[in-house]
């Protein structure tokens, strides 16, 4: 699923650049290092961290009610989903600073206009038809985080932004089907 989220974000960015007339921009999920930049301009949307959502709490089973192919009600207990954040750094490599600023601005605009990825925007086989991926800025990230990131790669600091993509992973573990009481027969004896 995490790979499919990265590919979905990459496709949204590629389409936005293409629709805005930037047909020569390469959009990549590779580590943002000079060695990985094959052509200029390049926008990198690199997954650097995955963590549990801040509202994570102990998961408990929940009752699921659905219908079988025959139309009968089927009930079982299933583990609750886990909500996670995929942390991305979006950076640009351009021919000059003006081009980098323009491309970074278009990336920001793209994420503003596509804050929720759903339906056709979700690429890959790991999504349910009703899945939604929220993409939003990481407001806790600051310049120190950017400096630490680029130093860890032994690269000069680049124009970059931090974004989070919130998603859920559903457990496939479930209990046996439950049998509900559909009727009772009562009898009284005199005696």
GIWO-V396106 format. One record per pair of residues at least 12 apart in sequence whose ideal C-beta (glycine too) atoms are under 10 Angstrom apart, sorted by the first residue. I is the first residue (numbers start at 1). GAP is how many residues later the second one is. D is the distance in Angstrom with one decimal. If there is no record, write none. Layout:
BEGIN
i:I gap:GAP d:D
i:I gap:GAP d:D
END
This chain:
BEGIN
i:1 gap:83 d:9.3
i:1 gap:85 d:9.4
i:1 gap:123 d:7.7
i:1 gap:124 d:9.5
i:1 gap:125 d:4.1
i:1 gap:126 d:7.5
i:1 gap:130 d:9.2
i:1 gap:132 d:9.7
i:1 gap:166 d:6.7
i:1 gap:167 d:9.1
i:1 gap:168 d:6.3
i:1 gap:169 d:9.7
i:2 gap:45 d:7.0
i:2 gap:48 d:6.6
i:2 gap:82 d:8.5
i:2 gap:84 d:6.1
i:2 gap:124 d:8.7
i:2 gap:163 d:9.2
i:2 gap:165 d:8.0
i:2 gap:167 d:9.1
i:3 gap:26 d:8.8
i:3 gap:44 d:9.0
i:3 gap:120 d:9.7
i:3 gap:121 d:7.0
i:3 gap:123 d:8.0
i:4 gap:118 d:7.1
i:4 gap:119 d:6.0
i:4 gap:120 d:2.9
i:4 gap:121 d:7.3
i:4 gap:122 d:4.8
i:4 gap:123 d:6.6
i:4 gap:127 d:9.9
i:4 gap:129 d:9.3
i:4 gap:163 d:9.5
i:5 gap:42 d:8.1
i:5 gap:45 d:9.9
i:5 gap:79 d:9.8
i:5 gap:81 d:5.7
i:5 gap:83 d:9.1
i:5 gap:112 d:8.2
i:5 gap:117 d:8.3
i:5 gap:118 d:9.0
i:5 gap:119 d:8.2
i:5 gap:121 d:8.6
i:5 gap:122 d:8.9
i:5 gap:128 d:5.9
i:5 gap:130 d:9.1
i:5 gap:160 d:5.4
i:5 gap:161 d:9.9
i:5 gap:162 d:6.0
i:6 gap:23 d:4.9
i:6 gap:39 d:7.1
i:6 gap:40 d:8.7
i:6 gap:41 d:5.6
i:6 gap:80 d:7.6
i:6 gap:82 d:7.8
i:6 gap:117 d:9.3
i:6 gap:118 d:9.4
i:6 gap:159 d:8.5
i:7 gap:22 d:7.4
i:7 gap:115 d:9.2
i:7 gap:116 d:4.7
i:7 gap:117 d:6.0
i:8 gap:106 d:9.8
i:8 gap:109 d:5.5
i:8 gap:110 d:9.8
i:8 gap:112 d:9.9
i:8 gap:113 d:6.1
i:8 gap:114 d:5.1
i:8 gap:115 d:4.7
i:8 gap:116 d:7.1
i:8 gap:119 d:8.4
i:8 gap:125 d:6.7
i:8 gap:127 d:9.2
i:8 gap:157 d:8.6
i:9 gap:18 d:9.0
i:9 gap:20 d:8.2
i:9 gap:36 d:5.5
i:9 gap:38 d:9.1
i:9 gap:77 d:8.9
i:9 gap:79 d:7.0
i:9 gap:81 d:9.0
i:9 gap:101 d:9.5
i:9 gap:102 d:8.7
i:9 gap:105 d:8.8
i:9 gap:108 d:7.3
i:9 gap:112 d:9.2
i:9 gap:114 d:9.3
i:9 gap:124 d:8.2
i:9 gap:126 d:6.6
i:9 gap:154 d:8.3
i:9 gap:156 d:6.6
i:10 gap:17 d:5.3
i:10 gap:18 d:7.6
i:10 gap:19 d:5.6
i:10 gap:33 d:9.2
i:10 gap:34 d:9.8
i:10 gap:35 d:6.0
i:10 gap:113 d:8.4
i:11 gap:16 d:8.3
i:11 gap:106 d:9.4
i:11 gap:109 d:9.7
i:11 gap:110 d:7.4
i:11 gap:111 d:9.3
i:11 gap:112 d:5.5
i:12 gap:15 d:9.3
i:12 gap:33 d:9.5
i:12 gap:98 d:6.4
i:12 gap:99 d:8.4
i:12 gap:101 d:9.2
i:12 gap:102 d:5.2
i:12 gap:105 d:6.5
i:12 gap:109 d:5.9
i:12 gap:110 d:9.8
i:12 gap:111 d:9.2
i:12 gap:123 d:8.3
i:13 gap:12 d:8.6
i:13 gap:14 d:4.8
i:13 gap:15 d:9.8
i:13 gap:30 d:6.3
i:13 gap:32 d:6.3
i:13 gap:77 d:8.3
i:13 gap:90 d:9.9
i:13 gap:93 d:8.7
i:13 gap:94 d:6.4
i:13 gap:97 d:5.8
i:13 gap:98 d:8.6
i:13 gap:101 d:8.9
i:14 gap:12 d:8.9
i:14 gap:13 d:4.7
i:14 gap:29 d:8.9
i:14 gap:96 d:9.8
i:15 gap:12 d:9.5
i:15 gap:95 d:8.6
i:15 gap:99 d:9.3
i:15 gap:106 d:8.9
i:16 gap:90 d:6.6
i:16 gap:91 d:8.0
i:16 gap:93 d:7.6
i:16 gap:94 d:4.0
i:16 gap:95 d:9.1
i:16 gap:97 d:7.8
i:16 gap:98 d:7.6
i:17 gap:24 d:9.2
i:17 gap:26 d:7.4
i:17 gap:86 d:7.8
i:17 gap:89 d:6.5
i:17 gap:90 d:8.5
i:17 gap:93 d:8.0
i:19 gap:91 d:9.6
i:20 gap:82 d:9.8
i:20 gap:83 d:9.9
i:20 gap:86 d:6.0
i:20 gap:89 d:8.7
i:20 gap:90 d:8.8
i:22 gap:19 d:7.8
i:22 gap:21 d:9.3
i:22 gap:77 d:9.7
i:22 gap:80 d:8.6
i:22 gap:81 d:7.3
i:22 gap:84 d:7.1
i:24 gap:15 d:7.7
i:24 gap:16 d:8.7
i:24 gap:17 d:7.0
i:24 gap:18 d:9.9
i:25 gap:14 d:9.2
i:25 gap:15 d:9.2
i:25 gap:16 d:5.2
i:25 gap:17 d:7.1
i:25 gap:18 d:6.0
i:25 gap:67 d:8.9
i:25 gap:69 d:9.0
i:25 gap:74 d:9.6
i:25 gap:78 d:6.6
i:25 gap:81 d:8.8
i:25 gap:82 d:9.9
i:26 gap:12 d:6.8
i:26 gap:13 d:5.5
i:26 gap:14 d:8.3
i:26 gap:15 d:7.3
i:26 gap:16 d:4.4
i:26 gap:17 d:7.3
i:26 gap:18 d:9.0
i:26 gap:67 d:8.9
i:27 gap:14 d:10.0
i:27 gap:15 d:7.6
i:27 gap:16 d:5.1
i:27 gap:17 d:8.0
i:27 gap:18 d:6.8
i:27 gap:63 d:9.9
i:27 gap:80 d:9.3
i:28 gap:14 d:5.9
i:28 gap:15 d:7.2
i:28 gap:16 d:5.0
i:28 gap:17 d:7.4
i:28 gap:18 d:8.0
i:28 gap:63 d:9.9
i:28 gap:65 d:9.3
i:29 gap:15 d:7.5
i:29 gap:16 d:6.0
i:29 gap:17 d:6.4
i:29 gap:18 d:7.1
i:29 gap:59 d:9.0
i:30 gap:12 d:9.1
i:30 gap:14 d:6.5
i:30 gap:15 d:9.6
i:30 gap:16 d:7.0
i:31 gap:13 d:7.9
i:31 gap:15 d:5.9
i:31 gap:16 d:9.7
i:31 gap:17 d:8.7
i:31 gap:58 d:10.0
i:31 gap:122 d:7.0
i:31 gap:124 d:9.6
i:32 gap:12 d:4.0
i:32 gap:13 d:9.0
i:32 gap:14 d:5.3
i:32 gap:16 d:9.3
i:32 gap:57 d:6.9
i:32 gap:58 d:9.1
i:32 gap:59 d:4.7
i:32 gap:60 d:9.2
i:32 gap:61 d:7.7
i:32 gap:117 d:8.8
i:32 gap:118 d:8.5
i:32 gap:121 d:7.1
i:32 gap:123 d:7.4
i:32 gap:126 d:6.8
i:32 gap:128 d:7.8
i:33 gap:13 d:9.6
i:33 gap:60 d:9.9
i:33 gap:117 d:9.9
i:33 gap:120 d:5.7
i:33 gap:121 d:8.3
i:33 gap:122 d:6.0
i:34 gap:59 d:8.0
i:34 gap:119 d:9.4
i:34 gap:120 d:9.9
i:34 gap:121 d:6.7
i:34 gap:122 d:8.7
i:34 gap:124 d:9.8
i:35 gap:120 d:9.6
i:36 gap:57 d:9.4
i:37 gap:56 d:4.9
i:39 gap:54 d:9.2
i:40 gap:52 d:9.7
i:40 gap:53 d:6.0
i:40 gap:54 d:6.0
i:40 gap:55 d:5.1
i:40 gap:56 d:9.4
i:40 gap:59 d:8.2
i:40 gap:60 d:9.6
i:41 gap:51 d:6.7
i:41 gap:52 d:6.4
i:41 gap:53 d:4.3
i:41 gap:54 d:6.4
i:41 gap:55 d:9.6
i:41 gap:58 d:5.8
i:41 gap:59 d:7.5
i:41 gap:61 d:9.0
i:41 gap:62 d:5.8
i:42 gap:49 d:8.8
i:42 gap:50 d:7.2
i:42 gap:51 d:4.5
i:42 gap:52 d:8.0
i:42 gap:61 d:8.9
i:43 gap:47 d:6.9
i:43 gap:48 d:7.4
i:43 gap:49 d:5.2
i:43 gap:50 d:7.8
i:43 gap:51 d:9.1
i:43 gap:57 d:9.5
i:43 gap:60 d:5.9
i:43 gap:61 d:8.1
i:43 gap:63 d:8.7
i:43 gap:64 d:6.1
i:43 gap:67 d:9.8
i:44 gap:44 d:9.3
i:44 gap:45 d:7.7
i:44 gap:46 d:7.1
i:44 gap:47 d:5.0
i:44 gap:48 d:7.6
i:44 gap:49 d:7.3
i:44 gap:114 d:8.7
i:44 gap:116 d:8.6
i:45 gap:43 d:5.4
i:45 gap:44 d:7.9
i:45 gap:45 d:5.2
i:45 gap:46 d:8.4
i:45 gap:62 d:8.1
i:45 gap:66 d:9.9
i:45 gap:116 d:9.8
i:45 gap:118 d:8.0
i:45 gap:120 d:9.9
i:46 gap:41 d:9.6
i:46 gap:42 d:6.4
i:46 gap:43 d:5.4
i:46 gap:44 d:8.0
i:46 gap:45 d:7.4
i:46 gap:103 d:9.3
i:46 gap:107 d:9.7
i:46 gap:114 d:9.4
i:47 gap:39 d:5.7
i:47 gap:40 d:7.2
i:47 gap:41 d:5.6
i:47 gap:42 d:8.5
i:47 gap:118 d:8.7
i:48 gap:38 d:9.3
i:48 gap:39 d:5.9
i:48 gap:40 d:7.1
i:48 gap:41 d:5.6
i:48 gap:101 d:6.8
i:48 gap:104 d:9.1
i:48 gap:105 d:9.8
i:48 gap:114 d:8.8
i:49 gap:36 d:8.3
i:49 gap:37 d:7.8
i:49 gap:38 d:4.0
i:49 gap:39 d:8.8
i:49 gap:40 d:9.2
i:49 gap:89 d:9.8
i:49 gap:100 d:9.8
i:49 gap:113 d:9.6
i:49 gap:115 d:9.4
i:50 gap:34 d:5.9
i:50 gap:35 d:7.0
i:50 gap:36 d:5.3
i:50 gap:37 d:7.0
i:50 gap:115 d:9.6
i:50 gap:117 d:9.5
i:51 gap:33 d:6.8
i:51 gap:34 d:5.4
i:51 gap:35 d:8.7
i:51 gap:36 d:7.0
i:51 gap:113 d:9.1
i:52 gap:30 d:7.1
i:52 gap:31 d:7.3
i:52 gap:32 d:5.9
i:52 gap:33 d:7.6
i:53 gap:29 d:8.4
i:53 gap:30 d:4.0
i:53 gap:31 d:6.2
i:53 gap:32 d:5.7
i:53 gap:111 d:9.3
i:53 gap:113 d:6.3
i:53 gap:114 d:9.3
i:53 gap:115 d:8.8
i:54 gap:29 d:9.3
i:54 gap:31 d:8.2
i:54 gap:86 d:9.9
i:55 gap:28 d:7.3
i:56 gap:26 d:7.6
i:56 gap:27 d:6.9
i:56 gap:28 d:8.7
i:57 gap:23 d:9.3
i:57 gap:26 d:10.0
i:58 gap:22 d:9.2
i:59 gap:20 d:6.1
i:59 gap:21 d:4.2
i:59 gap:22 d:8.0
i:59 gap:23 d:6.8
i:59 gap:112 d:8.3
i:60 gap:17 d:9.4
i:60 gap:19 d:8.3
i:60 gap:20 d:6.1
i:61 gap:15 d:9.3
i:61 gap:16 d:4.2
i:61 gap:17 d:6.4
i:61 gap:18 d:5.9
i:61 gap:19 d:7.0
i:61 gap:110 d:9.3
i:61 gap:112 d:9.2
i:61 gap:113 d:8.5
i:61 gap:114 d:7.3
i:62 gap:15 d:7.0
i:62 gap:16 d:6.4
i:62 gap:17 d:8.1
i:62 gap:18 d:5.5
i:62 gap:19 d:9.3
i:63 gap:12 d:6.3
i:63 gap:13 d:7.8
i:63 gap:14 d:6.0
i:63 gap:15 d:8.3
i:63 gap:112 d:9.5
i:63 gap:115 d:8.1
i:64 gap:12 d:5.7
i:64 gap:13 d:7.2
i:64 gap:14 d:5.0
i:64 gap:110 d:7.3
i:64 gap:111 d:9.4
i:64 gap:114 d:9.8
i:65 gap:113 d:9.5
i:65 gap:115 d:10.0
i:68 gap:109 d:9.1
i:72 gap:105 d:9.9
i:73 gap:104 d:10.0
i:73 gap:105 d:9.9
i:73 gap:107 d:7.7
i:73 gap:109 d:9.8
i:74 gap:103 d:5.7
i:74 gap:104 d:8.5
i:75 gap:100 d:9.3
i:75 gap:102 d:6.8
i:75 gap:103 d:4.5
i:75 gap:104 d:8.7
i:75 gap:105 d:6.8
i:76 gap:98 d:5.0
i:76 gap:99 d:5.0
i:76 gap:100 d:6.8
i:76 gap:101 d:5.3
i:76 gap:102 d:6.0
i:77 gap:96 d:9.6
i:77 gap:97 d:6.5
i:77 gap:98 d:4.2
i:77 gap:99 d:9.0
i:77 gap:100 d:9.9
i:77 gap:101 d:7.6
i:78 gap:92 d:8.0
i:78 gap:93 d:6.4
i:78 gap:94 d:8.3
i:78 gap:95 d:7.1
i:78 gap:96 d:4.2
i:78 gap:97 d:7.4
i:79 gap:91 d:8.2
i:79 gap:92 d:3.6
i:79 gap:93 d:8.6
i:79 gap:94 d:5.3
i:79 gap:95 d:7.6
i:79 gap:96 d:9.7
i:80 gap:88 d:9.5
i:80 gap:90 d:8.8
i:80 gap:91 d:7.5
i:81 gap:86 d:9.6
i:81 gap:87 d:4.3
i:81 gap:88 d:6.3
i:81 gap:89 d:4.7
i:81 gap:90 d:6.9
i:82 gap:85 d:9.5
i:82 gap:86 d:6.7
i:82 gap:87 d:5.1
i:82 gap:88 d:8.3
i:82 gap:89 d:7.7
i:83 gap:83 d:6.5
i:83 gap:84 d:7.4
i:83 gap:85 d:5.1
i:83 gap:86 d:8.3
i:84 gap:80 d:9.8
i:84 gap:81 d:9.0
i:84 gap:82 d:7.4
i:84 gap:83 d:5.9
i:84 gap:84 d:7.3
i:84 gap:85 d:6.7
i:85 gap:49 d:9.4
i:85 gap:51 d:9.6
i:85 gap:53 d:8.4
i:85 gap:78 d:9.9
i:85 gap:79 d:4.6
i:85 gap:80 d:7.0
i:85 gap:81 d:5.5
i:85 gap:82 d:8.0
i:86 gap:47 d:8.7
i:86 gap:49 d:9.3
i:86 gap:77 d:9.0
i:86 gap:78 d:6.9
i:86 gap:79 d:4.4
i:86 gap:80 d:8.0
i:86 gap:81 d:6.7
i:87 gap:51 d:6.4
i:87 gap:54 d:8.3
i:87 gap:58 d:9.9
i:87 gap:75 d:6.7
i:87 gap:76 d:7.6
i:87 gap:77 d:5.7
i:87 gap:78 d:8.2
i:88 gap:23 d:9.9
i:88 gap:47 d:8.4
i:88 gap:50 d:8.5
i:88 gap:73 d:8.7
i:88 gap:74 d:7.2
i:88 gap:75 d:4.8
i:88 gap:76 d:7.4
i:88 gap:77 d:6.6
i:89 gap:49 d:9.1
i:89 gap:52 d:8.5
i:89 gap:56 d:8.9
i:89 gap:57 d:7.9
i:89 gap:60 d:6.1
i:89 gap:61 d:9.2
i:89 gap:69 d:9.1
i:89 gap:71 d:5.4
i:89 gap:72 d:7.3
i:89 gap:73 d:5.7
i:89 gap:74 d:7.9
i:90 gap:13 d:9.8
i:90 gap:14 d:7.5
i:90 gap:17 d:5.4
i:90 gap:18 d:8.5
i:90 gap:20 d:9.6
i:90 gap:21 d:8.1
i:90 gap:47 d:9.9
i:90 gap:69 d:9.3
i:90 gap:70 d:6.3
i:90 gap:71 d:4.8
i:90 gap:72 d:7.7
i:90 gap:73 d:6.0
i:91 gap:12 d:9.8
i:91 gap:13 d:8.2
i:91 gap:16 d:9.3
i:91 gap:55 d:9.1
i:91 gap:58 d:9.1
i:91 gap:59 d:8.7
i:91 gap:64 d:9.4
i:91 gap:66 d:9.6
i:91 gap:67 d:4.6
i:91 gap:68 d:6.6
i:91 gap:69 d:3.9
i:91 gap:70 d:7.9
i:92 gap:12 d:5.0
i:92 gap:13 d:9.6
i:92 gap:14 d:9.4
i:92 gap:15 d:7.3
i:92 gap:66 d:7.1
i:92 gap:67 d:5.6
i:92 gap:68 d:7.8
i:92 gap:69 d:9.5
i:93 gap:65 d:7.1
i:93 gap:66 d:9.2
i:94 gap:64 d:9.9
i:94 gap:65 d:8.6
i:97 gap:62 d:8.0
i:100 gap:58 d:8.0
i:100 gap:59 d:5.1
i:101 gap:58 d:6.9
i:103 gap:56 d:8.6
i:104 gap:54 d:9.6
i:104 gap:55 d:5.1
i:104 gap:56 d:7.9
i:104 gap:57 d:6.9
i:105 gap:54 d:9.9
i:107 gap:52 d:9.9
i:107 gap:53 d:9.9
i:107 gap:54 d:7.1
i:107 gap:56 d:9.1
i:108 gap:29 d:8.4
i:108 gap:53 d:6.8
i:108 gap:55 d:9.5
i:110 gap:25 d:9.4
i:111 gap:24 d:5.6
i:111 gap:25 d:7.6
i:111 gap:26 d:7.5
i:111 gap:50 d:8.4
i:111 gap:52 d:6.3
i:111 gap:54 d:10.0
i:112 gap:23 d:9.7
i:112 gap:24 d:9.5
i:112 gap:25 d:9.3
i:114 gap:19 d:9.8
i:114 gap:21 d:6.7
i:115 gap:18 d:9.8
i:115 gap:19 d:6.6
i:115 gap:20 d:6.0
i:115 gap:21 d:6.2
i:115 gap:22 d:9.8
i:116 gap:16 d:5.3
i:116 gap:17 d:7.1
i:116 gap:18 d:5.7
i:116 gap:19 d:7.4
i:116 gap:20 d:9.3
i:116 gap:50 d:9.8
i:117 gap:14 d:8.8
i:117 gap:15 d:7.0
i:117 gap:16 d:4.3
i:117 gap:17 d:8.1
i:117 gap:18 d:6.3
i:117 gap:48 d:8.0
i:117 gap:50 d:9.6
i:118 gap:12 d:8.0
i:118 gap:13 d:6.8
i:118 gap:14 d:4.5
i:118 gap:15 d:7.4
i:118 gap:16 d:9.8
i:119 gap:12 d:9.0
i:119 gap:13 d:8.9
i:121 gap:12 d:8.3
i:126 gap:41 d:9.7
i:126 gap:43 d:9.2
i:127 gap:40 d:9.1
i:128 gap:40 d:9.7
i:128 gap:42 d:7.8
i:131 gap:36 d:7.8
i:131 gap:37 d:7.9
i:131 gap:39 d:9.5
i:132 gap:34 d:9.1
i:132 gap:35 d:8.7
i:132 gap:36 d:9.3
i:133 gap:32 d:5.4
i:133 gap:33 d:7.0
i:133 gap:34 d:5.3
i:133 gap:35 d:9.3
i:134 gap:30 d:8.0
i:134 gap:31 d:7.0
i:134 gap:32 d:4.4
i:134 gap:33 d:8.1
i:135 gap:28 d:6.0
i:135 gap:29 d:7.4
i:135 gap:30 d:5.0
i:135 gap:31 d:8.1
i:135 gap:32 d:9.9
i:136 gap:27 d:6.8
i:136 gap:28 d:5.9
i:136 gap:29 d:8.2
i:136 gap:30 d:7.6
i:137 gap:24 d:6.8
i:137 gap:25 d:7.0
i:137 gap:26 d:5.8
i:137 gap:27 d:7.6
i:138 gap:23 d:8.3
i:138 gap:24 d:3.9
i:138 gap:25 d:6.1
i:138 gap:26 d:5.0
i:139 gap:23 d:8.8
i:139 gap:25 d:9.1
i:140 gap:22 d:8.3
i:140 gap:24 d:9.3
i:141 gap:19 d:9.4
i:141 gap:20 d:8.2
i:141 gap:21 d:3.6
i:141 gap:22 d:9.0
i:141 gap:23 d:9.1
i:142 gap:20 d:8.9
i:143 gap:14 d:8.8
i:145 gap:15 d:9.6
i:145 gap:17 d:6.6
i:146 gap:12 d:8.3
i:146 gap:13 d:9.3
i:146 gap:14 d:5.7
i:146 gap:15 d:8.9
i:146 gap:16 d:7.7
i:149 gap:13 d:8.6
END
